Amino acid sequence: MLIRAATTDDAPALSEIYRPIVANTTISFELKPPTAAEMKARILEIGARYPWLVAVEGTKAIGYAYASPHRRRAAYASSVDVSVYVAEAARGNGVGQALYGALFAALAQAGTFHRAFAGIALPNDASIALHKKLGFELVGVYREVGKKFGRWIDVSWWQRGI
């Protein structure tokens, strides 16, 4: 497995990894899967300031991770939200952990980031286990903060230093 910076050429593969997560789960609060063109725009916009990484096995993308602004106010500039998504067939093989490891290394190397935050829609035992393994600590739970598939969903928030 190779982990490298994502490019706009990765957009179709990344949108395919993300599509079933949006369409079939509450892991993402998006209601409509983004197209490859929308994913390309996200890579360009977010990747201009924050790391966006892709894990590749052979020539196939199997996961991706990125950082994004935590909040818009200037005093939050050293804090980031982080996300990792792994193709269903590649889950449970350390891809998410490897991507996050590379992402945190890139954030540390930048020298401008201090804290990382992750929101986990509940229930999601696998994601909670991954975040705990990587040193995240529970901050709290937003109760019934999102509604998808006709039901209210809680989100736990986690943090760790960069």
N, C-alpha and C positions, 0 to 999 in steps of 0.2 A: 504494500500500500504506500502510495506517495501522497503527501499533503503539500499543497502549493496554493499560491494566491489564485483566487477565482478570477476569471476573465469573462467578458461578455459572451464569449463563445460557449461558456458553460451554462448559459441561461436556459436552453431547452432541457438539458439533463437535470438541472436543479429544480426547474418547475415540475418535472416528472416525479422527482423524489418527494416534493412538497404537496403535489396534487392530491394523493390519497389521504394525506394527513389532514388537509383542509376539508376534503369532501366527506370523509368517513369518521373523523374523530373530533374530540373537543380539545385536543392538544393545541391546536391553533384556534384563535377566535376569529379568523377570517371566515367569511361565509361563502366566498367564491374563489376557487383556486386561481392564482395569477397566471396569465399567459406567459410564454417565453419572452415576449416583448416587455411585459411588465416586470419580469424578473431581471431582464437586462437593465432596465431603468433603475431598479433597486441597487444592483451591483454597482452601476456608475455613480449613483447618488451617495449611497452609504460608503462604498469602497473608496471614495475620494478622501475620506478622513479616518475611516476605521478599517481594521482588518476584516477581510472576507475570504475565507479559506475553503478549499474543496479537497476531499479525499478521493483519490483515484486508484482503482485496481485495474491494471492493464490500461485500457483506454476508457473504462467506464467509471463515471462518477458514482460513488456509493454513499456520499454524505457531504454535508457542508456545515460551517459554523461562521458566525459573524458577530461583531459588536456593533452597537448603534447607540445614539444618544440616550441617556437615562431620562433626562428632562430637558426642556428648551432654555430655561433660565441660565444665564452665564455662570453662576456659581456652581452649577452642576457639571461643568465641562470636563472635570476629571473623573466623572462616574459614567459607566456604560452599562447598557443592558446587553446580555449575551444570549445567543440561541444556537442550538445545534440540532440538526435533522439528519437522520440516517435512513437510507433505503431499507425497506422492510426485510429484504433478503440478507442484508448485512448487519442487522441488529444482533446484539449479544456477543459481538466479536471484538470489542474494544475500539471500534471506529469512533464513537462519540467521545470516549476518553482521550483518544489520540488527537482528535480535532480540537477539543477544548485545551489540551496541553499546548498544542501549537498556537492556539489563539491567545492564551494567557502569556506565552513567551513573546508573541508579537506585540501585545499590549504593553508588557514590561519594557521591551526594547524601545518602544516609542518614547517612554519616559514622561508621558503627560497624563497617564491614567492611574487612578488610585484605588477605585472600588468597582467591582462588577456585581450586577444584580441579575437575577433570573426569576421569571414568573413561571410557575408550574400549575397548569389547570389540574384540578383534582377530580377523581383519583388518578394518580400516575406513579405507582410504586417504582417502576424502573427509572424514571427520570429523577425521582427523589433520591434513590440509591446512588445514581451517577453523581448528582450534585454533592451529596454528602461525602462521597469518596474523593471528590476533588476539593474538599475543604469549605464548601458553602455551609453557612449556618442559617437556620430559619429566622426570618425577621417577623413574619406574621402571616395572617390569612385574610384576604379580602373575601368576604362572604357574599355569595350571589352577585358577583360583579359582572358576569357575562351571561348571555342567554343564547344557547345554540341547540338545535334539534328539539326545541320546545321545552327545554328545562334550564333552570338556573345552575350556574357553575361557580364554584369557589376557586380562587387562585392563591396558592401559597407563594410567598416571596422570600427569596434566598439571597445572601450576599457573601462575598469573600474579597479579600485584598488581592490586588494585582501582583 
